[in-house]
Amino acid sequence: MFTKVDKAGANPLRDVKNGSAREIFVQLDQAGFVVNASQNAEHLGVDLQSLLLMPHIADFALGDHQRQVTQYFQKVMAGEACECKLEFPVKMIGRPNEVELVDPDNAEKQQGHDQHWYSLTLRRLDCDAEHAVGALGALQSVQHKYVTPQLTHKGAINDPFTGLADRRSFVGSLTSSIAMNETVSTAILAIDGMRAIFMQYGQGTADEIRWGFARFLETMVEPHHSLAQIDDERFGVILPGMRPKEARAWAVDTLQVFSRLAMPATGSEPELSASAGIARADLSAEWTIRQAELGLVMARSAGGTQAAICQPHSCLSNGRTVERAMESVVERSAKRMP
């Protein structure tokens, strides 16, 4: 299917929304050079206002994939590939998580972890039945199809976006510490107001903040600490040898450093803040994480930029005690029924 434009030079993107952070629209001229792009094209390093020479669509592909993109564009312009699409790893120019392909001959081993895969769909723009003025393209992330969970030197599964250990790995490490009856505390940290940031600025900004916070936490933890990404907003740290008060002191120092880094040059209030919840590792990994998350809720309810320790009531710290209490309630209720 071809797209008809009223005249050469018209902007087919004028009615196209920016889409998600993973979907980028581009308009190409007859030779395949980018002449217009949706705003989120900045994720590929496209800033048309600052460029003297416009990039070719094939310039975004790595290595030999450039030739494939060029051939695909030529087929589209010749009317030979109307409904096809092409998947290839792109150059994440200007992105903070950019990883250069240093060994083109070893691309297969690097695929998924070191590369960012996108699918390209092109549609020819026709001025009339015989004359094409360019093409309209959509780039959409297909990274999930190529990512293979990577193992760190400790055997932990990495989150594909931040590179940190994921929740499953974190639970495994915490379970081992509890089984060995070690003195361990857990901290759950998160940026305050991430949901509001997402609603106001979009997924791209939220992702960059999350990525930056992950890198910050990496600089604050010690080699014997275990850092992981619990979910889209929360990060967990296992602190061996620390009691809750010591862990809280560590978290407070971490939050203060982050607050100073987020302080604007004008000296006004920080543009970003973070909070932390602390809990002693006990009973099980999931129990401990829930207690630390409750501490995070307490810290945020107190105004944020704080670290709070969750200390469960003694009657609630033993799962068997709660179970017996519930059995007793059910039994007594049954006896009261006529």
For each residue, the residues with C-beta under 8 A, 3 or more apart:
1: 82 83 123
2: 79 82 123 124 125 126 132
3: 12 123 124 125 126 136
4: 125 126 127
5: 8 10 12 125 126 127 133
6: 10
7: 10 127
8: 5 127 133
9: 133
10: 5 6 7
11: 14 27 36
12: 3 5 16 27 125 136
13: 16 25 27 36 37 38 136
14: 11
15:
16: 12 13 19 25 38
17: 38
18: 38 39 40
19: 16 23 24 25 38 40
20: 23 40 203
21: 40 43 202 203 204 207
22: 140 141 203
23: 19 20 40 138 139 140 141
24: 19 37 38 40 41 43 44 138 139 140
25: 13 16 19 37 38 41 136 137 138 139
26: 34 36 37 38 41 46 57 136 137 138 139
27: 11 12 13 34 35 36 37 125 134 135 136 137
28: 32 33 34 35 57 73 122 134 135 136 137
29: 32 33 35 133 134
30: 77 132 133 134
31: 56
32: 28 29 56 57 58 70 73 77 135
33: 28 29 54 55 56 57
34: 26 27 28 37 46 48 54 55 56 57
35: 27 28 29 54 134
36: 11 13 26 27 48
37: 13 24 25 26 27 34 41 46 48
38: 13 16 17 18 19 24 25 26 41
39: 18 42
40: 18 19 20 21 23 24 43 202 204
41: 24 25 26 37 38 44 46
42: 39 45 46 47 94
43: 21 24 40 92 95 204
44: 24 41 60 90 91 92 93 95 139
45: 42 91 92 93 94 95
46: 26 34 37 41 42 51 55 93
47: 42 50 51
48: 34 36 37 51 54
49:
50: 47
51: 46 47 48 54 55
52:
53:
54: 33 34 35 48 51
55: 33 34 46 51 59 60
56: 31 32 33 34 59 70
57: 26 28 32 33 34 60 69 73 120 137
58: 32 61 66 67 69 70 73
59: 55 56 66 91
60: 44 55 57 69 90 91 93 139
61: 58 65 66 68 69 88 89 90 91
62: 65 66 88 89 90 91 101 104 107 115
63: 66 101 104 107
64: 67 68 104
65: 61 62 68 69 88 89
66: 58 59 61 62 63 69 70
67: 58 64 70 71
68: 61 64 65 71 72 86 88
69: 57 58 60 61 65 66 72 73 86 88 120
70: 32 56 58 66 67 73 74
71: 67 68 74 75
72: 68 69 75 76 81 84 86 120 122
73: 28 32 57 58 69 70 76 77 122 135
74: 70 71 77 78
75: 71 72 78 80 81 84
76: 72 73 79 80 81 82 84 122 123 124 135
77: 30 32 73 74 124 132 135
78: 74 75
79: 2 76 82 124
80: 75 76
81: 72 75 76 84 122
82: 1 2 76 79 123 124
83: 1
84: 72 75 76 81 121
85: 119 120 121
86: 68 69 72 119 120
87: 117 118 119 120 142 145
88: 61 62 65 68 69 117 118 120
89: 61 62 65 101 107 111 115 116 117 118
90: 44 60 61 62 116 117 118 139
91: 44 45 59 60 61 62
92: 43 44 45 95 97 98 99 116
93: 44 45 46 60 98
94: 42 45 98
95: 43 44 45 92 98
96: 208 211 212
97: 92 161 211
98: 92 93 94 95
99: 92 114 115
100:
101: 62 63 89 104 107 110 114 115
102:
103: 106 107 110
104: 62 63 64 101 107
105:
106: 103 109 110
107: 62 63 89 101 103 104 110 111 115
108: 111
109: 106
110: 101 103 106 107 113 114 115
111: 89 107 108 114 115 117 146
112: 115 117 146 147 148 160
113: 110 147 148 150 160
114: 99 101 110 111
115: 62 89 99 101 107 110 111 112 146
116: 89 90 92 141 143
117: 87 88 89 90 111 112 141 142 143 145 146
118: 87 88 89 90 139 140 141 142
119: 85 86 87 139 140 142
120: 57 69 72 85 86 87 88 137 138 139
121: 84 85 137 138 140
122: 28 72 73 76 81 135 136 137
123: 1 2 3 76 82 135 136 137
124: 2 3 76 77 79 82 132 134 135
125: 2 3 4 5 12 27 132 133 134 135 136
126: 2 3 4 5 129 131 132 133
127: 4 5 7 8 131 132 133
128: 131
129: 126
130:
131: 126 127 128
132: 2 30 77 124 125 126 127 135
133: 5 8 9 29 30 125 126 127
134: 27 28 29 30 35 124 125
135: 27 28 32 73 76 77 122 123 124 125 132
136: 3 12 13 25 26 27 28 122 123 125
137: 25 26 27 28 57 120 121 122 123
138: 23 24 25 26 120 121
139: 23 24 25 26 44 60 90 118 119 120
140: 22 23 24 118 119 121
141: 22 23 116 117 118 144
142: 87 117 118 119 145 146
143: 116 117 146 147 160
144: 141 147
145: 87 117 142
146: 111 112 115 117 142 143
147: 112 113 143 144 160
148: 112 113
149: 157 158 160
150: 113 157 158
151: 155 156 157 158
152: 155 156 158 165
153:
154:
155: 151 152
156: 151 152 165 166 169 173 228
157: 149 150 151 165 166 168 169
158: 149 150 151 152 163 164 165 166
159: 162 163 164 165 166 229
160: 112 113 143 147 149 163
161: 97 207 210 211
162: 159 210 211 214 229
163: 158 159 160 214
164: 158 159 214 218 227 228 229 235
165: 152 156 157 158 159 169 170 173 226 227 228 229
166: 156 157 158 159 169 170 228 229
167: 170 171 228 229 230 231 236
168: 157 171 172
169: 156 157 165 166 172 173 228
170: 165 166 167 173 174 226 228 230 236 238 285 289
171: 167 168 174 175 285 286 289
172: 168 169 175 176 285
173: 156 165 169 170 176 177 226 228 238
174: 170 171 177 178 184 186 226 238 281 285 288 289
175: 171 172 178 179 284 285
176: 172 173 179 180
177: 173 174 180 182 184 238 240 281
178: 174 175 181 182 184 281 282 283 284 285 288
179: 175 176
180: 176 177
181: 178
182: 177 178 240 241 281
183: 240 241 242 243
184: 174 177 178 238 239 240 241 242 280 281
185: 239 242 243 244 246 247 278 279 280 281
186: 174 236 237 238 239 247 278 279 280 281 288 289 292
187: 236 237 239 247 250 251 276 277 278 292 307
188: 230 234 235 236 276 277 289 292 293 295 296
189: 217 234 235 236 237 251 254 255 274 275 276 296
190: 194 233 234 235 274 275 276 296
191: 194 197 209 210 213 233 272 273 274
192: 272 273 274 275 300 304 305
193: 196 197 273
194: 190 191 197 198 206 209 210 232 233
195: 198 199 233
196: 193 199 200
197: 191 193 194 200 201 205 206 209
198: 194 195 201 202 203 205 206
199: 195 196
200: 196 197
201: 197 198 204 205 206
202: 21 40 198 205 206
203: 20 21 22 198 206 207
204: 21 40 43 201 207 208
205: 197 198 201 202 208 209
206: 194 197 198 201 202 203 209 210
207: 21 161 203 204 210 211
208: 96 204 205 211 212
209: 191 194 197 205 206 212 213 272
210: 161 162 191 194 206 207 213 214 232 233
211: 96 97 161 162 207 208 214 215
212: 96 208 209 215 216
213: 191 209 210 216 217 235 258 274
214: 162 163 164 210 211 217 218 229 235
215: 211 212 218 219
216: 212 213 219 220 258 261
217: 189 213 214 220 221 227 235 237 254
218: 164 214 215 221 227
219: 215 216
220: 216 217 254 257
221: 217 218 225 227 237
222: 225
223:
224: 240
225: 221 222 237 238 239 240
226: 165 170 173 174 237 238
227: 164 165 217 218 221 235 236 237
228: 156 164 165 166 167 169 170 173 235 236 237
229: 159 162 164 165 166 167 214 234 235 236
230: 167 170 188 234 235 236 289
231: 167 234
232: 194 210
233: 190 191 194 195 210
234: 188 189 190 229 230 231 293 296
235: 164 188 189 190 213 214 217 227 228 229 230
236: 167 170 186 187 188 189 227 228 229 230 289 292
237: 186 187 189 217 221 225 226 227 228
238: 170 173 174 177 184 186 225 226 281
239: 184 185 186 187 225 242 246 247 250
240: 177 182 183 184 224 225
241: 182 183 184
242: 183 184 185 239 246 247 250
243: 183 185 246 247 280
244: 185 247 248 278 279 280 309 311
245: 248 249 309
246: 185 239 242 243 249 250
247: 185 186 187 239 242 243 244 250 251 278 309
248: 244 245 251 252 276 278 307 308 309
249: 245 246 252 253
250: 187 239 242 246 247 253 254
251: 187 189 247 248 254 255 276 278 307
252: 248 249 255 256 276 306 307
253: 249 250 256 257
254: 189 217 220 250 251 257 258 276
255: 189 251 252 258 259 273 274 275 276 305 306 307
256: 252 253 259 260
257: 220 253 254 260 261
258: 213 216 254 255 261 262 272 273 274
259: 255 256 262 263 270 273 274 305
260: 256 257 263
261: 216 257 258
262: 258 259 270 271 272 273
263: 259 260 267 268 270
264: 267 268 269 270 271
265:
266:
267: 263 264
268: 263 264
269: 264
270: 259 262 263 264 273 305
271: 262 264
272: 191 192 209 258 262
273: 191 192 193 255 258 259 262 270 304 305
274: 189 190 191 192 213 255 258 259 304 305
275: 189 190 192 255 296 299 300 304 305 306 307 308
276: 187 188 189 190 248 251 252 254 255 295 296 299 306 307 308
277: 187 188 291 292 293 294 295 296 297 298 299 307 308 309 310
278: 185 186 187 244 247 248 251 292 295 307 308 309 310
279: 185 186 244 282 288 289 291 292 294 295 309 310
280: 184 185 186 243 244 288 291
281: 174 177 178 182 184 185 186 238 285 288
282: 178 279 287 288 317
283: 178 287 288 317 318 319
284: 175 178 287 288
285: 170 171 172 174 175 178 281 288 289
286: 171 289 290
287: 282 283 284 290 291 319
288: 174 178 186 279 280 281 282 283 284 285 291 292
289: 170 171 174 186 188 230 236 279 285 286 292 293
290: 286 287 293 294
291: 277 279 280 287 288 294 295 310 312
292: 186 187 188 236 277 278 279 288 289 295 296 310
293: 188 234 277 289 290 296 297
294: 277 279 290 291 297 298 310
295: 188 276 277 278 279 291 292 298 299 307 308 309 310
296: 188 189 190 234 275 276 277 292 293 299 300 308
297: 277 293 294 300 301
298: 277 294 295 301 302 308 310
299: 275 276 277 295 296 302 304 306 307 308
300: 192 275 296 297 303 304
301: 297 298
302: 298 299 306 308
303: 300 306
304: 192 273 274 275 299 300
305: 192 255 259 270 273 274 275
306: 252 255 275 276 299 302 303
307: 187 248 251 252 255 275 276 277 278 295 299
308: 248 275 276 277 278 295 296 298 299 302
309: 244 245 247 248 277 278 279 295
310: 277 278 279 291 292 294 295 298
311: 244
312: 291 316 317
313: 316 317
314: 317 318
315: 318 321 322 325
316: 312 313 321 322
317: 282 283 312 313 314
318: 283 314 315 321 322
319: 283 287 322 323
320: 323 324
321: 315 316 318 324 325
322: 315 316 318 319 325 326
323: 319 320 326 327
324: 320 321 327 328
325: 315 321 322 328 329
326: 322 323 329 330
327: 323 324 330 331
328: 324 325 331 332
329: 325 326 332 333
330: 326 327 333 334
331: 327 328 334 335
332: 328 329 335 336
333: 329 330 336 337
334: 330 331 337
335: 331 332
336: 332 333
337: 333 334
338:
